[in-house]
Every structure is written in structure tokens, then in C-alpha cells.
């Protein structure tokens, strides 16, 4: 990485623990901003950080299970205890 914060596709792939193919696809789709300088693709560190932030998945909210009634807890047991008629 240079002092100006420009990264290669390989640098970004290593940083994000993804393949270079995945990084190139993100650039081709327009998801990740990049520049072509002298025939070489370069990505600013800020653009990588923005891309990662935009890709965040919100944490799932866990909903509590409904409280069980006494009948629900023992329903099968009660059926098995009843004498057959």
C-alpha cells in the first residue's frame, strides 16, 4: 500500500478476506469505487471502508417465545395417562 492510501485489488481482497474475483465484480457492479491509473486498478482506503459500511447487515432481533400454559406443557402426558375406554 502506498502512503496516499491507494490499494490494489489484491490488497483489498486480502484486507476483506475475499477473492480478487469478488473485488473485481464489486467494482464492475459499481458497488466499490475504483480508479484506473496507467492501466492499473487502484482503490482508495476510504472507498473500501465505505463499501464495507454500506454492506453491513443489521443484527437480527430475537423475539421471545410465547409463554407456555400448563396445558401445553403437559398435554401429551395427560393424553397418555388417561385410561382407554
Secondary structure by P-SEA (a helix, b strand, c coil): ccccccccaaaaaaaacccaaaaaaaaaaccbbbbbcccbbbbbaaaaaaaaaaaccccbbbbbccccccccccaaaaaaacccc
